[in-house]
């Protein structure tokens, strides 16, 4: 969309990249005052982070050059790397106070040394807004929130989170789903592009499990001229007990200055959400649950998340109606090819207990559960060992 001559790197870009890759503890992460640029219909907000541009852009809404957007996106990374955020611009007093309450939570979960951002504060005096935005990925949770939750004024998708910036095919599919879903629900579609997953300061990809809540809140801050509430779809049912990057409590502590982050959908188990939306034609056309992107488009139909969703749909007799899943291999074979399950062991156990799958698939699931349960002690040892490595060497592998 933008030619390199229009968006130039700073002269010390290579040095900044090298410094960022070294990731030396105690070296601050400097965030410059955000600046706003426009090329045609596209508005881009940029801040220099460790000397390199971190940007967000959209042709659908005018974004706010919010320092809180960048600070929220980078806050978890700063704690994980043992580096202090140093902000060139003053932040909302409410945001600063919220962060002071959030960092001890992350310390309890992951053992981080608390590093408060270094910045000035400003009074909270934003004018009242009255708008709601819903984050939309095209997955089960966001479709359920769209169809069953509070009506949003804006439906927001991000290209550059789960979908790489150079992946045009999946980006086109996401844009199509966003436009059709927004049209069906009479809300404004907003597509935002960002290089945050490609920026060296964000950390390696697996850190995203912990950092994505801050990035979601950052999107809300960028839209704060239009909305006073950002709705995020709950990944888990309430109460959320897991240490995870996006929870109702922690996401709410990344807001401020009259802007709030709320969750929806946590009152229902994921399989119940699947059942509630399985009959919707829009969901059948566009549902995308596969974040590993192992297939050119749609869902790979073989990763753990895909197979679990396929089992849920099969329980409701709707799997054959979903074109985004590959039906050339029967579900039982998909289950048999899964080596082990760890995170979703309880979910699969509930599927087995309900007994709604056809016989061969049910037997394959029972076998999968038995070998996964035998491996549970190994998962525990691996997790403890990785935590020790993570804390001692400050690696971004979690």
PyMOL commands that set and color helices and strands:
alter all, ss='L'
color gray80, all
select helices_A, chain A and resi 13-22+67-81+93-110+140-148+168-184+196-198+200-202+205-222+248-252+270-277+281-286+304-315+319-321+331-336+345-354+359-393
alter helices_A, ss='H'
color red, helices_A
select strands_A, chain A and resi 29-31+35-39+42-49+52-58+85-87+91-92+121-122+132-135+154-159+188-194+229-233+260-264
alter strands_A, ss='S'
color yellow, strands_A
deselect
rebuild
show_as cartoon
